[in-house]
Amino acid sequence: MPRTVSRNISILGAGPAGASAAIAALQCGSSARLIEKSEFPRHKVCGEFLSPEIAQELDRVGAWDAFAAAGPARIRRMQLHFGKREKSSRLPESAWGLSRFAFDALLLEGARRLGAEVRRESTGGETVIACGRRSRGSRRGRRLFGFKAHFEGPADDAVELFFFHGCYVGVNAIEGGKTNVCGLGPEDFFGRLDFDFDEVIRRSPALAERLGPLRRSMKWLCTGPLEYAQAFQPEFQRDGVYRAGDALSFVDPFTGSGLLTAVKTGTLAGMAAAMGESPSDYLAQCRVALKKPFEIAGIFRRAVNTGWAEVLAGLVPGRVLFALTRPGK
Ligand SMILES: Cc1cc2nc3c(=O)[nH]c(=O)nc-3n(C[C@H](O)[C@H](O)[C@H](O)COP(=O)(O)OP(=O)(O)OC[C@H]3O[C@@H](n4cnc5c(N)ncnc54)[C@H](O)[C@@H]3O)c2cc1C
């Protein structure tokens, strides 16, 4: 039986997942309304590393040309730093660095161009929930927080990860020759340093040396608490809404696949909502795509907490580690 297209899709959140959902719904012939509380463009705490597979997903939502025009940095190498030890490898395919300031705005602009309406206030009853990750009360002290700032100075083509004191900090180039520095770590460590992220950087001599020639060009931004979660429980299959992006699954940012997952699940959610596909069929597709990175990220987080990350990274080739954290097709 031919499916009827649902006419009005309302989406909570206009980040990468929400904007992609709107574009997909509009491409299916529905109208789309986005509810977004923030003014765009805006900075957001993020490593701003986009894995190679993003090209295909952006092409699907007609955003590839705008992405290329924004001048993303090409990232060809990965370097892991544990104290004085280093592990380097070439990425199997080159990845990209683009600020969330540019990335989120270009996706939202794509949705607007196709006719999406954008509103500040929700009147309730949204079909697609793409409002980002939820924070539920985890134990103080052990909670994780993220931080980031852009730097100016010489840029290169590596994504570098520095591990120290139960946290890690990623460094990679973005558009305009800038470098993004973004970290994640436990509240009790940051608390002891009064959440002074310049001081956090100094606690890793290797990272401090890497950032030595660079100059910070914006204030540190901080976000948290961060909680890894997946919304695949039975109640989420019955409430008739389609969750996408971090609202569906927030995986350790180490995998560098959050944005890819947001665009992928957002697109699937927009199509499913527009075509009247059941939320449980939609979730079944998402579960297949997200199982692997979520499991690997869980193992990795335990390894960082117990000091085994160095041993693990020594045993697993960088290319394999990178491949293991990619979402399935
Ligand atoms: C420290 C850190 C580093 C990361 N690094 C990377 C990385 O390098 N690469 C990568 O791929 N991923 C990374 N991620 C993950 C990535 O940021 C997320 O996966 C991505 O932002 C998810 O997109 P989203 O659209 O689901 O949610 P969001 O980007 O959070 O967008 C949600 C939108 O909903 C809006 N909203 C929320 N509540 C409401 C409401 N009630 N009403 C209206 N609007 C609302 C928000 O303002 C926001 O614009 C990182 C995450 C963290 C925390």
The ligand as a Tripos MOL2 file, in Angstrom:
@<TRIPOS>MOLECULE
LIG
   53    58     1     0     0
SMALL
NO_CHARGES

@<TRIPOS>ATOM
      1 C1         33.1800   17.9020   24.8130 C.3       1 LIG1
      2 C2         32.5350   17.3870   23.5570 C.ar      1 LIG1
      3 C3         33.2860   17.2220   22.3920 C.ar      1 LIG1
      4 C4         32.6930   16.7240   21.2330 C.ar      1 LIG1
      5 N1         33.4570   16.5750   20.1230 N.ar      1 LIG1
      6 C5         32.9090   16.0770   18.9930 C.ar      1 LIG1
      7 C6         33.6790   15.9610   17.8030 C.ar      1 LIG1
      8 O1         34.8400   16.3620   17.7300 O.2       1 LIG1
      9 N2         33.0770   15.4140   16.7060 N.ar      1 LIG1
     10 C7         31.7890   14.9810   16.7200 C.ar      1 LIG1
     11 O2         31.3100   14.4720   15.7040 O.2       1 LIG1
     12 N3         31.0200   15.1170   17.8360 N.ar      1 LIG1
     13 C8         31.5450   15.6550   18.9550 C.ar      1 LIG1
     14 N4         30.7730   15.8320   20.0690 N.ar      1 LIG1
     15 C9         29.3780   15.3850   20.0240 C.3       1 LIG1
     16 C10        28.4930   16.4110   19.2890 C.3       1 LIG1
     17 O3         28.6780   17.6740   19.8810 O.3       1 LIG1
     18 C11        27.0320   16.0000   19.4020 C.3       1 LIG1
     19 O4         26.9060   14.6460   19.0650 O.3       1 LIG1
     20 C12        26.1350   16.8640   18.5040 C.3       1 LIG1
     21 O5         26.1080   18.1910   18.9630 O.3       1 LIG1
     22 C13        24.7120   16.3150   18.5130 C.3       1 LIG1
     23 O6         23.8910   17.1250   17.7170 O.3       1 LIG1
     24 P1         22.3350   17.2840   18.1020 P.3       1 LIG1
     25 O7         21.7270   18.0660   16.9980 O.co2     1 LIG1
     26 O8         21.7700   15.9920   18.4960 O.co2     1 LIG1
     27 O9         22.3400   18.1290   19.4570 O.3       1 LIG1
     28 P2         22.8370   19.6170   19.7170 P.3       1 LIG1
     29 O10        23.9800   19.9610   18.8560 O.co2     1 LIG1
     30 O11        23.0150   19.6920   21.1960 O.co2     1 LIG1
     31 O12        21.6220   20.5190   19.2750 O.3       1 LIG1
     32 C14        20.4370   20.5740   20.0230 C.3       1 LIG1
     33 C15        19.7580   21.9220   19.7730 C.3       1 LIG1
     34 O13        18.5240   21.9130   20.4850 O.3       1 LIG1
     35 C16        18.3350   23.1680   21.1030 C.3       1 LIG1
     36 N5         17.4400   22.9460   22.2460 N.ar      1 LIG1
     37 C17        17.6850   22.2110   23.3600 C.ar      1 LIG1
     38 N6         16.6220   22.2060   24.1810 N.ar      1 LIG1
     39 C18        15.6830   22.9700   23.5740 C.ar      1 LIG1
     40 C19        14.3630   23.3570   23.9310 C.ar      1 LIG1
     41 N7         13.7870   22.9400   25.0550 N.pl3     1 LIG1
     42 N8         13.6970   24.1690   23.0710 N.ar      1 LIG1
     43 C20        14.2670   24.6070   21.9040 C.ar      1 LIG1
     44 N9         15.5180   24.2670   21.5240 N.ar      1 LIG1
     45 C21        16.2070   23.4430   22.3430 C.ar      1 LIG1
     46 C22        19.7270   23.6020   21.4940 C.3       1 LIG1
     47 O14        19.8200   25.0140   21.6450 O.3       1 LIG1
     48 C23        20.5650   23.0910   20.3240 C.3       1 LIG1
     49 O15        20.7270   24.0710   19.3080 O.3       1 LIG1
     50 C24        31.3200   16.3750   21.2250 C.ar      1 LIG1
     51 C25        30.5630   16.5680   22.3810 C.ar      1 LIG1
     52 C26        31.1470   17.0760   23.5340 C.ar      1 LIG1
     53 C27        30.3080   17.2850   24.7430 C.3       1 LIG1
@<TRIPOS>BOND
     1     1     2 1
     2     2     3 ar
     3     2    52 ar
     4     3     4 ar
     5     4     5 ar
     6     4    50 ar
     7     5     6 ar
     8     6     7 ar
     9     6    13 1
    10     7     8 2
    11     7     9 ar
    12     9    10 ar
    13    10    11 2
    14    10    12 ar
    15    12    13 ar
    16    13    14 ar
    17    14    15 1
    18    14    50 ar
    19    15    16 1
    20    16    17 1
    21    16    18 1
    22    18    19 1
    23    18    20 1
    24    20    21 1
    25    20    22 1
    26    22    23 1
    27    23    24 1
    28    24    25 2
    29    24    26 1
    30    24    27 1
    31    27    28 1
    32    28    29 2
    33    28    30 1
    34    28    31 1
    35    31    32 1
    36    32    33 1
    37    33    34 1
    38    33    48 1
    39    34    35 1
    40    35    36 1
    41    35    46 1
    42    36    37 ar
    43    36    45 ar
    44    37    38 ar
    45    38    39 ar
    46    39    40 ar
    47    39    45 ar
    48    40    41 1
    49    40    42 ar
    50    42    43 ar
    51    43    44 ar
    52    44    45 ar
    53    46    47 1
    54    46    48 1
    55    48    49 1
    56    50    51 ar
    57    51    52 ar
    58    52    53 1
@<TRIPOS>SUBSTRUCTURE
     1 LIG1         1 GROUP 0 **** ****
